[in-house]
């Protein structure tokens, strides 16, 4: 499935949820995404493992989103509208967590969508690993020039999550409600990386599983979001880097982690088109703490820059 799902919202009663399966509430924060929100909700109602409630937290929309949710709620009693003044996506997510009544909370951004079997495949992991506090999945990046698949590694360690956001965005996450509340939810004071920050705190509570299949559709379209704002992305990451290093005392361990952070920042620079700064950061990573991942990043970046130079007119533009 490579396109965003259909926008119809079939009716389903909460009483129709089978017994003996985990109960889950879906939380969707939204702000002025009337054109994208219906597809996100439709991907939830199409799940082979039904959710108990769909908590749509509107963050002060003015584009007709609220009216659409009210209409959809009349068709599907599981849909619950939570209205708030504009305070940001993570304040909205926390409002959804506060209203959750199920064992688990599944997050979905209003510009993303799920494959129909996402929740069923994620909860299947509980048969062999009943103690995990969170279950994640892979992503299919859609809406951009090139479709990509990202599959996070399973069972990330605390060190993995000190070095990078090894799990990806919120739309792939299903987390125990009790663990979310124990961890304190999302930190709205961070300009970005709120998901990474929460995953790190959750990993301190317990283990995290990953279904290495692209079960979430991440929308790389041109619409506004935090990840399209370079200033917010960089400031959030730098704040996160400092936080992750704050309790690391050993110089050798700090150096290794800082080297990985350089690679993360290099990738941000690359995504925003600053290949020269990205190359410098990769070289700094290699000098600080040589690693296979830094060498791989250097090879990918040099290859990409070489291809760009070979394009017609590239030399004249330099």
TORSENU-594284 format. One record per residue (C-alpha): residue in one letter; x, z, y. Coordinates in steps of 0.05 Angstrom, whole numbers, plus 32768, in hexadecimal, padded with zeros to 4 digits. Layout:
N
+------+------+------+------+
: code :   xx :   zz :   yy :
+------+------+------+------+
:    A :    X :    Z :    Y :
...
+------+------+------+------+
end
This chain:
318
+------+------+------+------+
: code :   xx :   zz :   yy :
+------+------+------+------+
:    X : 8000 : 8000 : 8000 :
:    X : 8022 : 7FE9 : 8040 :
:    X : 7FEA : 7FE5 : 8072 :
:    X : 7FC4 : 801F : 8092 :
:    X : 7F85 : 8030 : 806A :
:    X : 7F3E : 801E : 807D :
:    X : 7F1B : 8048 : 80B1 :
:    X : 7ED8 : 8059 : 8090 :
:    X : 7ECC : 80A3 : 8082 :
:    X : 7EA4 : 80AB : 8042 :
:    X : 7E7A : 80E9 : 803D :
:    X : 7E8D : 8120 : 800D :
:    X : 7E75 : 8167 : 8006 :
:    X : 7EA7 : 81A0 : 8000 :
:    X : 7E81 : 81B7 : 7FC3 :
:    X : 7E95 : 8178 : 7F9D :
:    X : 7EDE : 818E : 7F98 :
:    X : 7EEE : 819B : 7F4E :
:    X : 7EFF : 81E1 : 7F38 :
:    X : 7F44 : 81F3 : 7F1D :
:    X : 7F6C : 81CA : 7F4F :
:    X : 7F93 : 81E3 : 7F8C :
:    X : 7F69 : 81E9 : 7FCB :
:    X : 7F85 : 81C6 : 8007 :
:    X : 7F72 : 81BE : 8050 :
:    X : 7F8D : 8181 : 8076 :
:    X : 7FA4 : 818C : 80BE :
:    X : 7FA6 : 8151 : 80EE :
:    X : 7FBE : 815D : 8136 :
:    X : 7FA9 : 8125 : 8164 :
:    X : 7FAE : 8111 : 81AD :
:    X : 7F90 : 80D1 : 81C8 :
:    X : 7F95 : 80AB : 8186 :
:    X : 7F4D : 8093 : 817F :
:    X : 7F66 : 8050 : 8164 :
:    X : 7F93 : 806F : 812E :
:    X : 7F6E : 80AF : 811B :
:    X : 7F38 : 808F : 80EF :
:    X : 7F6B : 8070 : 80C0 :
:    X : 7F8E : 80B3 : 80B8 :
:    X : 7F4D : 80D6 : 80A7 :
:    X : 7F38 : 809E : 8078 :
:    X : 7F79 : 80A7 : 8051 :
:    X : 7F66 : 80F0 : 8046 :
:    X : 7F1F : 80E3 : 8030 :
:    X : 7F3B : 80AF : 7FFF :
:    X : 7F66 : 80E2 : 7FDB :
:    X : 7F5E : 80E6 : 7F8F :
:    X : 7F67 : 8131 : 7F96 :
:    X : 7F35 : 8145 : 7FCD :
:    X : 7F44 : 8174 : 8005 :
:    X : 7F17 : 81AE : 8015 :
:    X : 7F16 : 81A4 : 8061 :
:    X : 7F33 : 8173 : 8094 :
:    X : 7F47 : 819B : 80D2 :
:    X : 7F4F : 816B : 810C :
:    X : 7F6F : 818E : 8146 :
:    X : 7F63 : 8167 : 8186 :
:    X : 7F98 : 8176 : 81BA :
:    X : 7F6F : 8164 : 81F8 :
:    X : 7F60 : 811A : 81EA :
:    X : 7F3C : 80F1 : 821F :
:    X : 7F36 : 80AF : 81F9 :
:    X : 7EF7 : 80BB : 81CF :
:    X : 7F1B : 80DD : 8195 :
:    X : 7EF0 : 811B : 8199 :
:    X : 7EB0 : 80F3 : 8197 :
:    X : 7EC9 : 80CC : 815B :
:    X : 7EDA : 810D : 8135 :
:    X : 7E96 : 812A : 8144 :
:    X : 7E75 : 80EC : 8128 :
:    X : 7EA2 : 80EC : 80EA :
:    X : 7E92 : 8136 : 80DF :
:    X : 7E48 : 8125 : 80DA :
:    X : 7E59 : 80F6 : 80A0 :
:    X : 7E8A : 8125 : 807D :
:    X : 7E7F : 8170 : 8083 :
:    X : 7EC7 : 817D : 8070 :
:    X : 7EDE : 8164 : 80B4 :
:    X : 7EE7 : 819C : 80E6 :
:    X : 7EF7 : 818F : 8130 :
:    X : 7F23 : 81C2 : 8153 :
:    X : 7F28 : 81B4 : 819E :
:    X : 7F61 : 81CC : 81C9 :
:    X : 7F7F : 81C0 : 820D :
:    X : 7FBC : 8193 : 820A :
:    X : 7FF6 : 81BD : 81F0 :
:    X : 801D : 818F : 81C1 :
:    X : 8019 : 817B : 8178 :
:    X : 8038 : 81BA : 815C :
:    X : 800B : 81E9 : 8183 :
:    X : 7FD2 : 81BF : 8165 :
:    X : 7FF0 : 81C4 : 811E :
:    X : 7FF5 : 820F : 8126 :
:    X : 7FAC : 8212 : 813A :
:    X : 7F9B : 81EC : 80FA :
:    X : 7FC5 : 821C : 80D0 :
:    X : 7FA0 : 8257 : 80F0 :
:    X : 7F5D : 8239 : 80DA :
:    X : 7F73 : 8226 : 8094 :
:    X : 7F4B : 8247 : 805B :
:    X : 7F6B : 8226 : 801E :
:    X : 7FA9 : 8237 : 7FF5 :
:    X : 7FCE : 81FB : 8011 :
:    X : 7FD3 : 81D5 : 8053 :
:    X : 7FE3 : 818A : 8053 :
:    X : 7FFA : 816D : 8095 :
:    X : 7FEC : 8127 : 80AD :
:    X : 7FFD : 810A : 80F2 :
:    X : 7FC4 : 80E2 : 8110 :
:    X : 7FED : 80A2 : 8112 :
:    X : 8002 : 80A7 : 80C8 :
:    X : 7FDD : 80A1 : 8086 :
:    X : 7FE1 : 80B5 : 803C :
:    X : 7FE0 : 808C : 7FFD :
:    X : 7FA1 : 809E : 7FD4 :
:    X : 7FC6 : 80C5 : 7F9E :
:    X : 7FF4 : 80EC : 7FCC :
:    X : 7FD6 : 8131 : 7FC3 :
:    X : 7FC9 : 8128 : 7F79 :
:    X : 8011 : 8114 : 7F6B :
:    X : 802D : 814C : 7F97 :
:    X : 8004 : 8183 : 7F77 :
:    X : 8017 : 816A : 7F31 :
:    X : 805C : 818A : 7F3E :
:    X : 803C : 81CF : 7F3A :
:    X : 8036 : 81C8 : 7EEE :
:    X : 8081 : 81CF : 7EE6 :
:    X : 8093 : 81F1 : 7F28 :
:    X : 8059 : 8220 : 7F39 :
:    X : 8084 : 824A : 7F69 :
:    X : 8094 : 8215 : 7F9E :
:    X : 807C : 8225 : 7FE4 :
:    X : 807A : 81DC : 7FFB :
:    X : 8073 : 8197 : 7FDE :
:    X : 808C : 8159 : 8002 :
:    X : 808F : 810F : 7FF4 :
:    X : 80AF : 80CD : 8008 :
:    X : 809B : 80A1 : 8042 :
:    X : 808C : 8057 : 804B :
:    X : 809C : 8044 : 8093 :
:    X : 8069 : 8011 : 80AA :
:    X : 8056 : 7FF0 : 80EC :
:    X : 809D : 7FDC : 8100 :
:    X : 80C5 : 7F9D : 80F9 :
:    X : 80E0 : 7FB2 : 80B5 :
:    X : 80BC : 7FDD : 8081 :
:    X : 80E8 : 8014 : 8065 :
:    X : 80E1 : 8049 : 802F :
:    X : 8100 : 808E : 8036 :
:    X : 8103 : 80BC : 7FF9 :
:    X : 811D : 8103 : 8008 :
:    X : 8144 : 8126 : 7FD1 :
:    X : 811F : 8158 : 7FA7 :
:    X : 812B : 81A4 : 7FAC :
:    X : 8154 : 81A4 : 7FEC :
:    X : 8181 : 81E0 : 7FF5 :
:    X : 8186 : 820B : 8034 :
:    X : 81C8 : 81E9 : 8042 :
:    X : 81A7 : 81A4 : 803D :
:    X : 8175 : 81BA : 8071 :
:    X : 81AB : 81D7 : 809E :
:    X : 81CC : 8193 : 80A0 :
:    X : 8190 : 8166 : 80AC :
:    X : 8145 : 815F : 80A6 :
:    X : 8149 : 814F : 805C :
:    X : 80FD : 814E : 8054 :
:    X : 80E2 : 8122 : 808C :
:    X : 80A4 : 8127 : 80B7 :
:    X : 8066 : 8152 : 80AF :
:    X : 803A : 811B : 8092 :
:    X : 805C : 8123 : 804E :
:    X : 8055 : 816F : 804B :
:    X : 8026 : 819B : 8023 :
:    X : 8036 : 81E5 : 802D :
:    X : 8019 : 8227 : 8014 :
:    X : 7FEF : 8245 : 804B :
:    X : 800C : 828A : 8040 :
:    X : 8053 : 826F : 8047 :
:    X : 8042 : 824B : 8087 :
:    X : 8027 : 828B : 80A5 :
:    X : 8062 : 82B3 : 808C :
:    X : 8092 : 8281 : 80AB :
:    X : 806D : 8284 : 80ED :
:    X : 8057 : 823B : 80F0 :
:    X : 8075 : 8207 : 811D :
:    X : 809F : 8219 : 8159 :
:    X : 807E : 81F7 : 8195 :
:    X : 80B9 : 8209 : 81C3 :
:    X : 80E5 : 81D4 : 81A2 :
:    X : 80E0 : 818F : 81C3 :
:    X : 80E8 : 816F : 817E :
:    X : 80FF : 8181 : 8137 :
:    X : 80C5 : 81B3 : 812F :
:    X : 80BA : 8199 : 80E9 :
:    X : 8104 : 81A1 : 80D5 :
:    X : 8104 : 81E7 : 80F2 :
:    X : 80C8 : 81FB : 80C9 :
:    X : 80E2 : 81DC : 8089 :
:    X : 8122 : 8204 : 8091 :
:    X : 80FB : 8245 : 809A :
:    X : 80CE : 8234 : 805E :
:    X : 810C : 8228 : 8033 :
:    X : 8121 : 826F : 8041 :
:    X : 80DF : 8286 : 8024 :
:    X : 80E1 : 825C : 7FE4 :
:    X : 80F1 : 8219 : 7FC4 :
:    X : 80D6 : 81D6 : 7FDB :
:    X : 80C5 : 819C : 7FAD :
:    X : 80C6 : 8152 : 7FBD :
:    X : 809F : 811B : 7F9A :
:    X : 80CF : 80E1 : 7FA2 :
:    X : 809A : 80AD : 7FAD :
:    X : 8084 : 808D : 7FEF :
:    X : 8040 : 80AF : 7FF3 :
:    X : 803C : 80B5 : 803F :
:    X : 8039 : 807B : 8070 :
:    X : 8061 : 8089 : 80AF :
:    X : 804A : 805E : 80E8 :
:    X : 8085 : 8040 : 810E :
:    X : 8058 : 801A : 813E :
:    X : 8063 : 8017 : 818A :
:    X : 8034 : 8051 : 819B :
:    X : 8050 : 808E : 81BF :
:    X : 806A : 80C9 : 8196 :
:    X : 80A3 : 80FB : 819A :
:    X : 80D0 : 80CF : 816F :
:    X : 80CC : 8097 : 81A2 :
:    X : 80E6 : 80C3 : 81DA :
:    X : 8132 : 80C6 : 81D5 :
:    X : 813A : 8101 : 8205 :
:    X : 810A : 812C : 81DE :
:    X : 8129 : 8118 : 819C :
:    X : 8170 : 8128 : 81B2 :
:    X : 815F : 8169 : 81D6 :
:    X : 8137 : 8181 : 819B :
:    X : 816E : 8170 : 8169 :
:    X : 81A4 : 8192 : 8193 :
:    X : 817A : 81D1 : 8198 :
:    X : 816F : 81CE : 814D :
:    X : 81BA : 81C4 : 813F :
:    X : 81CA : 8203 : 8167 :
:    X : 8194 : 822B : 8143 :
:    X : 81AC : 8215 : 80FE :
:    X : 81F4 : 8229 : 810E :
:    X : 81E2 : 826C : 812E :
:    X : 81EA : 8295 : 80ED :
:    X : 8223 : 826C : 80CE :
:    X : 8264 : 8294 : 80D5 :
:    X : 8297 : 8271 : 80AA :
:    X : 82BE : 823D : 80D2 :
:    X : 82C3 : 820C : 8098 :
:    X : 8278 : 820E : 808B :
:    X : 8269 : 8206 : 80D6 :
:    X : 8297 : 81CA : 80D9 :
:    X : 8276 : 81A8 : 809E :
:    X : 8230 : 81B4 : 80BA :
:    X : 8244 : 819C : 8100 :
:    X : 8260 : 815D : 80E0 :
:    X : 821C : 814F : 80C0 :
:    X : 81FA : 815C : 8103 :
:    X : 8226 : 8127 : 8123 :
:    X : 820B : 80F6 : 80EF :
:    X : 81C4 : 8109 : 8100 :
:    X : 81D1 : 80FE : 814A :
:    X : 81F5 : 80BD : 813B :
:    X : 81B7 : 80A4 : 8116 :
:    X : 818B : 80B6 : 8152 :
:    X : 81B9 : 808E : 8180 :
:    X : 81B8 : 8054 : 8150 :
:    X : 816C : 8054 : 814D :
:    X : 8168 : 8051 : 8198 :
:    X : 8199 : 8017 : 819C :
:    X : 81D9 : 803A : 81B1 :
:    X : 8206 : 8024 : 8179 :
:    X : 8247 : 8032 : 819E :
:    X : 8235 : 807C : 81A8 :
:    X : 821E : 807F : 8160 :
:    X : 8260 : 8064 : 8148 :
:    X : 8286 : 8098 : 8171 :
:    X : 825D : 80D0 : 8153 :
:    X : 8268 : 80B7 : 810C :
:    X : 82B3 : 80B6 : 8119 :
:    X : 82B0 : 80FC : 8135 :
:    X : 828C : 8112 : 80F6 :
:    X : 82C2 : 80F3 : 80CB :
:    X : 82FA : 8115 : 80F3 :
:    X : 82D7 : 8159 : 80F1 :
:    X : 82C6 : 8159 : 80A7 :
:    X : 82D1 : 811A : 807E :
:    X : 8298 : 810C : 804F :
:    X : 8279 : 80D4 : 8025 :
:    X : 823B : 80D6 : 8050 :
:    X : 8264 : 80CB : 808F :
:    X : 8289 : 8091 : 806F :
:    X : 8247 : 8073 : 8059 :
:    X : 822A : 807B : 809F :
:    X : 8268 : 8059 : 80BC :
:    X : 8262 : 801E : 808C :
:    X : 8217 : 8015 : 809B :
:    X : 8223 : 8018 : 80E6 :
:    X : 825E : 7FE8 : 80E7 :
:    X : 8237 : 7FB8 : 80BB :
:    X : 81FC : 7FBB : 80EA :
:    X : 8227 : 7FB1 : 8128 :
:    X : 824A : 7F76 : 8107 :
:    X : 8208 : 7F55 : 80F7 :
:    X : 81F1 : 7F5E : 813E :
:    X : 822F : 7F3D : 8159 :
:    X : 8223 : 7F01 : 812D :
:    X : 81DF : 7EF3 : 814A :
:    X : 81DB : 7EB8 : 817A :
:    X : 81E8 : 7ECE : 81C1 :
:    X : 8201 : 7F14 : 81AD :
:    X : 8247 : 7F08 : 81C9 :
:    X : 822C : 7EF2 : 820C :
:    X : 8201 : 7F30 : 8210 :
:    X : 823A : 7F61 : 8203 :
+------+------+------+------+
end
